[in-house]
Amino acid sequence: MFAQNQPSIVFCHGLWADGSCFSKLIPALRADGHEVITAEYGLDSHPGDVDCTIRALGRVSSPAILVGHSYGGSVVTAAGTDDRVAGLVYIAALAPDEDETSQGQLDKFPSTDVFAHIEVADGRVWLLESGIDCFCGDLAADEKEIVWATAMSPVADLLNQKVAGVAWRSKPTAYIVADNDRTVHPDLERSAASRMGASTYNVDSSHVSMLSHPELVLDVIRTASKAVWGSATAAL
């Protein structure tokens, strides 16, 4: 049991991923004293993924920071309107506005290399092994194999679904831009960070900076945590 002296952390994964993509962050954050949990949703529906994240918030102490990677950014954008959420961290993430879907935001920027390496089958969108370098090209070969083997495949229309709520309009935000991303276009990331007024950090990384540059991502989460906790305690 934790005696809370800093925010809890709830992680939200993207497409072709699960909670293990945060495995290099969780031990360090727990050692710092954070309660940490991953929202292990099934990519079956956007409303369902948001509901799963809200349930995960109930398993840790408040206040909490939501950390969303890729499509997980769309999840935290909606789930982050929950009163228990004090801040948001986006990692190479989507962050649709009220009038956008995830796909609508993607369509405003050039298509990236990864979409030439997918297959739609059984109603799901599968990442082909040939596309792994577009997703996590700066990882070692053995790590790439794990990422591909643990990839969860979304329902085919997931990115066209919408959930109300835009938390980045009212909550403190930080955004990590992956300058070498071949999955979410870096120009989309820069645009998203700018319009939300986020504290922005750039990294020479593939789409998965939490695996290829975990110390930088940890520093961003720790900085966001200190700011949120300071605001929360000042309000008491």
RADAWO-V748645 format. One record per residue. N is the residue number from 1. RES is the residue in one small letter. PSI is psi as a letter, one per 20 degrees, with the letter a starting at -180 (none if undefined). Layout:
n:N res:RES psi:PSI
n:N res:RES psi:PSI
This chain:
n:1 res:m psi:p
n:2 res:f psi:p
n:3 res:a psi:o
n:4 res:q psi:p
n:5 res:n psi:j
n:6 res:q psi:r
n:7 res:p psi:q
n:8 res:s psi:r
n:9 res:i psi:p
n:10 res:v psi:p
n:11 res:f psi:q
n:12 res:c psi:o
n:13 res:h psi:r
n:14 res:g psi:a
n:15 res:l psi:q
n:16 res:w psi:l
n:17 res:a psi:r
n:18 res:d psi:a
n:19 res:g psi:i
n:20 res:s psi:i
n:21 res:c psi:i
n:22 res:f psi:j
n:23 res:s psi:h
n:24 res:k psi:i
n:25 res:l psi:h
n:26 res:i psi:g
n:27 res:p psi:g
n:28 res:a psi:g
n:29 res:l psi:h
n:30 res:r psi:h
n:31 res:a psi:h
n:32 res:d psi:i
n:33 res:g psi:j
n:34 res:h psi:q
n:35 res:e psi:p
n:36 res:v psi:p
n:37 res:i psi:q
n:38 res:t psi:q
n:39 res:a psi:o
n:40 res:e psi:m
n:41 res:y psi:r
n:42 res:g psi:j
n:43 res:l psi:k
n:44 res:d psi:h
n:45 res:s psi:q
n:46 res:h psi:g
n:47 res:p psi:h
n:48 res:g psi:h
n:49 res:d psi:h
n:50 res:v psi:g
n:51 res:d psi:g
n:52 res:c psi:g
n:53 res:t psi:g
n:54 res:i psi:h
n:55 res:r psi:h
n:56 res:a psi:h
n:57 res:l psi:h
n:58 res:g psi:i
n:59 res:r psi:i
n:60 res:v psi:r
n:61 res:s psi:q
n:62 res:s psi:q
n:63 res:p psi:r
n:64 res:a psi:q
n:65 res:i psi:p
n:66 res:l psi:p
n:67 res:v psi:o
n:68 res:g psi:p
n:69 res:h psi:p
n:70 res:s psi:c
n:71 res:y psi:h
n:72 res:g psi:h
n:73 res:g psi:h
n:74 res:s psi:h
n:75 res:v psi:g
n:76 res:v psi:h
n:77 res:t psi:g
n:78 res:a psi:g
n:79 res:a psi:h
n:80 res:g psi:i
n:81 res:t psi:i
n:82 res:d psi:p
n:83 res:d psi:h
n:84 res:r psi:i
n:85 res:v psi:p
n:86 res:a psi:i
n:87 res:g psi:r
n:88 res:l psi:q
n:89 res:v psi:p
n:90 res:y psi:p
n:91 res:i psi:o
n:92 res:a psi:l
n:93 res:a psi:q
n:94 res:l psi:q
n:95 res:a psi:m
n:96 res:p psi:q
n:97 res:d psi:r
n:98 res:e psi:h
n:99 res:d psi:j
n:100 res:e psi:q
n:101 res:t psi:r
n:102 res:s psi:g
n:103 res:q psi:h
n:104 res:g psi:h
n:105 res:q psi:g
n:106 res:l psi:h
n:107 res:d psi:i
n:108 res:k psi:i
n:109 res:f psi:r
n:110 res:p psi:q
n:111 res:s psi:q
n:112 res:t psi:r
n:113 res:d psi:h
n:114 res:v psi:h
n:115 res:f psi:i
n:116 res:a psi:j
n:117 res:h psi:l
n:118 res:i psi:r
n:119 res:e psi:p
n:120 res:v psi:o
n:121 res:a psi:q
n:122 res:d psi:k
n:123 res:g psi:j
n:124 res:r psi:q
n:125 res:v psi:o
n:126 res:w psi:p
n:127 res:l psi:p
n:128 res:l psi:q
n:129 res:e psi:h
n:130 res:s psi:i
n:131 res:g psi:j
n:132 res:i psi:h
n:133 res:d psi:h
n:134 res:c psi:h
n:135 res:f psi:g
n:136 res:c psi:l
n:137 res:g psi:i
n:138 res:d psi:j
n:139 res:l psi:q
n:140 res:a psi:q
n:141 res:a psi:g
n:142 res:d psi:h
n:143 res:e psi:h
n:144 res:k psi:g
n:145 res:e psi:g
n:146 res:i psi:g
n:147 res:v psi:g
n:148 res:w psi:g
n:149 res:a psi:h
n:150 res:t psi:j
n:151 res:a psi:p
n:152 res:m psi:q
n:153 res:s psi:p
n:154 res:p psi:q
n:155 res:v psi:q
n:156 res:a psi:h
n:157 res:d psi:j
n:158 res:l psi:g
n:159 res:l psi:i
n:160 res:n psi:i
n:161 res:q psi:q
n:162 res:k psi:p
n:163 res:v psi:p
n:164 res:a psi:q
n:165 res:g psi:p
n:166 res:v psi:n
n:167 res:a psi:h
n:168 res:w psi:i
n:169 res:r psi:h
n:170 res:s psi:i
n:171 res:k psi:q
n:172 res:p psi:p
n:173 res:t psi:q
n:174 res:a psi:q
n:175 res:y psi:p
n:176 res:i psi:o
n:177 res:v psi:p
n:178 res:a psi:o
n:179 res:d psi:i
n:180 res:n psi:k
n:181 res:d psi:p
n:182 res:r psi:j
n:183 res:t psi:g
n:184 res:v psi:p
n:185 res:h psi:p
n:186 res:p psi:h
n:187 res:d psi:h
n:188 res:l psi:g
n:189 res:e psi:g
n:190 res:r psi:g
n:191 res:s psi:g
n:192 res:a psi:g
n:193 res:a psi:h
n:194 res:s psi:g
n:195 res:r psi:h
n:196 res:m psi:i
n:197 res:g psi:k
n:198 res:a psi:q
n:199 res:s psi:o
n:200 res:t psi:p
n:201 res:y psi:p
n:202 res:n psi:q
n:203 res:v psi:p
n:204 res:d psi:n
n:205 res:s psi:q
n:206 res:s psi:a
n:207 res:h psi:i
n:208 res:v psi:m
n:209 res:s psi:h
n:210 res:m psi:i
n:211 res:l psi:h
n:212 res:s psi:h
n:213 res:h psi:l
n:214 res:p psi:h
n:215 res:e psi:h
n:216 res:l psi:g
n:217 res:v psi:g
n:218 res:l psi:g
n:219 res:d psi:g
n:220 res:v psi:g
n:221 res:i psi:g
n:222 res:r psi:g
n:223 res:t psi:g
n:224 res:a psi:h
n:225 res:s psi:g
n:226 res:k psi:g
n:227 res:a psi:g
n:228 res:v psi:g
n:229 res:w psi:h
n:230 res:g psi:g
n:231 res:s psi:g
n:232 res:a psi:g
n:233 res:t psi:h
n:234 res:a psi:h
n:235 res:a psi:i
n:236 res:l psi:none
